Amino acid sequence: MGTSTEPRWARSGPKPVVTAEFAEWTADDGQRVAVVARYPDSGDDLPVVVLCHGLGGSQHGYAALGTHLASHGYAVLHPRFADAGESSLALLFDPKYWLSRVTRVHAVINSLAGRQHLPIRLRADNVIVAGHSFGAYTAQLLVGTRLFEVGPDFAHRTHPAVAGGILLSPQGSGDRGLTPHSWDGVDLPLLVVTATHDRGARGEGLEWRREPFDRARSRLRHLAVVRGGDHQLGGLPEPEPTGDAEIRTAVAAVVTGFADRVHGDRSAGDWLAAGPFPTLLDHAHREDTACPTT
């Protein structure tokens, strides 16, 4: 990988990337929300991707993926959540942490209009919410996935500025308020990335991981499955990634191509529909030709 013959989404974009860290990007219920921002060194009205870390991670994780997106013209905001640095699996099943994560993303999105921290202006609409593992659960709630039997606060946690979701190792039905009907109202564009050996916290397998793709009503959705891969998807979570570089490159390319399609690039949709990286990834693609984009 890394040659000029590759699709542009697999190569670093043309813009040098700036990384900035903020101890308080915004506040949520009186608590500071720390954010790492990665963005191109020039441009304006940049589209935003909010990238949510997994359980026990931090705003410093997924640096390579965030940098790749930023080099292609996105402002990538990595918020820190209350479970950062924690490793107890019990937090995955504690509704307090579900809600805390979602409200922090709401606070970050609400801050975009008039945000003065950065020397470039960010778009306050058409935000893509992405996340890995517990972060994918967070992103699911932001795109309209509905929870049942966990209290009225959890029925819907969408945000009107969200234009699509990127779900890396997401959760299926059976716990955490998710049922087979949780995706009945999800119609925003979705990318689901998982792997053949991507196990859930209770041993769930591939069919469970791909449920958001199979059950959502989205007119634009794409599924990429890493052959022989596991929950780390080539080592994406680390601040300094380790693992399979080819898989990381393929996943970053699919993520970036999907983001471009959500923002109106039909060539990106054609590329995804063709099933890129066929030796590494299995694909499924569904797109209504009338699918609205920005």
C-alpha positions in Angstrom: 0.0 0.0 0.0 1.0 3.6 -0.3 1.5 3.8 -4.1 0.1 6.5 -6.4 -2.1 3.8 -8.1 -4.2 3.4 -5.0 -7.5 5.2 -4.7 -7.2 8.6 -3.2 -9.0 7.6 0.0 -6.2 5.1 0.8 -3.5 7.8 0.6 -3.0 10.7 2.9 -4.9 13.8 1.7 -3.1 16.9 0.4 -3.4 19.0 3.5 -0.9 19.0 6.4 -2.6 18.3 9.6 -2.6 20.3 12.8 -3.2 18.7 16.2 -4.4 20.8 19.1 -5.4 19.7 22.6 -8.0 21.5 24.8 -8.5 20.8 28.5 -11.9 22.5 28.1 -13.4 22.6 24.7 -16.9 23.0 26.1 -18.7 22.1 29.3 -21.5 19.6 30.0 -23.4 19.9 33.3 -20.6 22.0 34.7 -17.9 19.5 33.8 -15.1 20.2 31.4 -15.1 18.3 28.1 -11.6 17.8 27.0 -11.0 17.5 23.3 -8.2 16.7 20.9 -8.8 18.4 17.6 -7.1 17.3 14.3 -7.7 19.5 11.3 -6.2 20.7 8.0 -3.8 23.7 8.3 -6.0 25.7 5.9 -9.6 25.9 4.8 -12.9 27.1 6.2 -16.4 25.8 6.8 -14.8 22.4 7.5 -17.1 19.4 7.9 -16.8 17.8 11.3 -16.3 14.2 12.4 -16.8 13.5 16.1 -14.7 10.4 16.9 -15.7 8.6 20.1 -13.2 6.4 21.9 -13.9 3.0 23.4 -14.2 1.9 27.0 -11.1 3.0 28.9 -9.6 4.9 26.0 -9.1 8.6 25.8 -9.2 11.6 23.5 -5.6 10.7 22.5 -6.6 7.4 20.8 -7.4 6.8 17.1 -4.8 9.4 16.2 -3.9 7.7 12.9 -7.5 7.5 11.8 -8.2 11.1 12.9 -5.1 12.3 11.1 -6.1 10.5 7.9 -9.6 12.1 7.9 -8.1 15.5 8.7 -5.7 15.3 5.7 -8.8 14.8 3.5 -10.4 18.0 4.7 -12.3 17.1 7.9 -12.0 18.6 11.4 -11.9 15.6 13.7 -12.9 16.1 17.3 -12.0 13.5 19.8 -13.8 14.1 23.1 -12.8 12.5 26.4 -15.5 10.5 28.2 -16.1 9.8 31.9 -14.9 6.2 31.5 -11.5 7.2 30.1 -8.8 5.2 31.8 -11.3 2.7 33.3 -11.2 -1.0 32.4 -14.3 -2.4 34.2 -16.6 -4.1 31.7 -19.5 -3.3 34.1 -19.4 0.3 32.8 -20.5 -1.0 29.4 -23.8 -2.0 31.0 -24.3 1.1 33.2 -26.9 3.5 31.7 -25.3 6.4 33.6 -22.3 6.1 31.3 -24.4 5.7 28.2 -26.2 9.0 28.8 -23.0 10.8 29.9 -21.3 10.0 26.7 -24.2 11.1 24.5 -24.7 14.4 26.4 -21.0 15.1 26.0 -21.3 14.6 22.2 -24.3 16.9 22.2 -22.3 19.5 24.1 -19.5 19.3 21.5 -21.8 19.6 18.6 -23.7 22.5 20.2 -20.4 24.3 20.6 -19.5 24.3 16.9 -21.4 27.5 15.9 -19.0 30.4 16.7 -16.3 28.1 18.1 -13.2 30.3 18.6 -10.6 27.8 19.7 -9.4 27.0 16.2 -8.1 29.4 13.5 -10.5 27.9 11.0 -14.3 27.9 10.9 -16.2 24.6 11.4 -19.5 23.6 10.0 -22.2 23.4 12.7 -24.4 21.0 10.6 -23.9 17.8 8.7 -21.8 16.3 11.4 -20.7 12.7 11.1 -20.5 10.8 14.4 -18.0 7.9 14.5 -16.9 5.5 17.2 -15.2 2.2 18.0 -16.6 -0.4 20.4 -18.3 1.6 23.3 -17.8 4.6 21.1 -19.9 2.9 18.4 -22.6 2.4 20.9 -22.5 6.2 21.5 -22.6 6.9 17.8 -25.5 4.5 17.4 -27.6 6.6 19.9 -26.7 9.8 18.1 -28.0 8.5 14.7 -31.4 7.4 16.1 -31.0 3.9 17.4 -33.7 3.4 20.0 -33.3 1.8 23.4 -36.2 -0.1 25.1 -37.0 -0.7 28.7 -34.3 1.4 30.2 -36.3 4.5 31.0 -37.8 7.5 29.1 -34.5 9.3 28.9 -33.1 6.7 26.5 -35.9 6.5 23.9 -34.2 8.8 21.5 -30.8 10.6 21.9 -30.4 12.0 18.4 -29.0 15.4 17.5 -30.4 17.4 14.5 -27.0 18.3 13.2 -25.9 14.7 12.8 -25.8 13.6 9.1 -24.5 10.1 9.4 -22.8 7.5 11.5 -19.6 5.4 11.3 -19.9 2.4 13.5 -16.6 0.5 14.1 -17.4 -2.8 15.9 -20.9 -1.8 17.0 -23.4 -3.7 19.2 -26.4 -5.7 18.2 -29.6 -6.6 20.0 -30.0 -8.5 23.3 -28.7 -6.1 26.0 -28.0 -2.4 26.8 -31.6 -1.6 25.7 -31.1 -2.8 22.1 -33.8 -5.0 20.6 -34.4 -6.1 17.0 -36.6 -3.0 16.6 -34.0 -0.5 17.9 -33.0 0.4 14.3 -36.5 0.8 12.9 -36.2 4.6 12.9 -32.6 4.8 11.7 -32.6 6.4 8.3 -29.3 8.3 8.3 -26.4 7.0 6.2 -24.4 4.3 8.1 -21.1 2.6 7.7 -20.6 -0.5 9.8 -17.1 -2.0 10.1 -16.5 -5.3 11.9 -14.4 -8.5 11.5 -14.9 -12.2 11.3 -13.5 -12.7 14.8 -14.8 -9.5 16.4 -16.4 -10.8 19.6 -18.7 -8.9 21.9 -18.3 -8.5 25.6 -20.5 -11.7 26.1 -19.0 -13.6 23.2 -21.4 -12.4 20.5 -20.2 -12.9 16.9 -20.3 -11.4 13.4 -24.1 -11.7 12.9 -24.6 -9.7 16.1 -22.0 -7.0 15.1 -23.6 -6.5 11.7 -27.2 -6.0 13.0 -27.1 -2.2 12.7 -26.4 -2.6 8.9 -29.0 -5.3 8.4 -31.8 -3.8 10.4 -31.5 0.0 9.8 -33.8 1.7 7.2 -31.0 3.9 5.9 -31.0 4.4 2.1 -27.2 4.6 2.2 -25.4 2.0 4.2 -22.2 0.1 3.8 -20.7 -2.9 5.6 -17.0 -3.8 5.6 -15.9 -7.0 7.3 -12.2 -7.6 7.9 -11.4 -11.2 7.0 -9.7 -12.9 9.9 -9.6 -9.7 11.9 -10.6 -9.1 15.5 -12.0 -6.3 17.6 -9.0 -4.0 17.2 -9.5 -3.8 13.4 -5.8 -3.8 12.7 -4.9 -1.8 15.8 -6.9 1.4 15.3 -7.5 2.4 19.0 -3.9 3.1 20.0 -2.4 6.6 20.1 0.5 4.9 18.3 -1.2 2.2 16.3 0.1 -1.4 16.4 -1.1 -4.4 14.5 -1.8 -4.9 10.8 -0.9 -1.7 8.8 -2.7 -3.0 5.7 -5.9 -3.5 7.5 -5.7 -0.1 9.2 -5.1 1.6 5.8 -8.1 -0.2 4.3 -10.4 0.7 7.2 -9.2 4.3 7.2 -9.8 4.5 3.4 -13.3 3.1 3.7 -14.1 5.4 6.5 -12.9 8.4 4.6 -14.7 7.4 1.4 -17.9 7.0 3.2 -17.6 10.4 4.8 -17.0 11.9 1.4 -20.1 10.1 0.1 -22.2 11.5 2.9 -21.0 14.9 1.9 -22.0 14.5 -1.7 -19.2 12.7 -3.6 -20.9 10.1 -5.8 -17.5 8.7 -7.0 -16.9 7.7 -3.4 -20.1 5.8 -3.4 -19.2 4.1 -6.6 -15.8 3.1 -5.1 -17.4 1.6 -2.0 -20.1 -0.2 -4.0 -17.3 -1.9 -6.1 -15.9 -3.5 -2.9 -12.5 -2.1 -2.4 -9.6 -4.1 -0.9 -11.1 -7.4 -1.9 -8.3 -9.5 -0.4 -8.8 -7.9 3.0 -12.5 -6.9 3.3 -15.9 -8.4 2.5 -18.5 -5.8 1.6 -22.2 -5.2 1.3 -23.5 -1.9 0.0 -27.0 -0.5 -0.3 -27.7 2.8 -1.8 -30.9 4.3 -3.1 -30.1 6.4 -6.1 -32.3 9.1 -4.7 -30.4 9.1 -1.4 -30.1 12.7 -0.2 -26.7 14.1 0.4 -25.4 17.6 1.4 
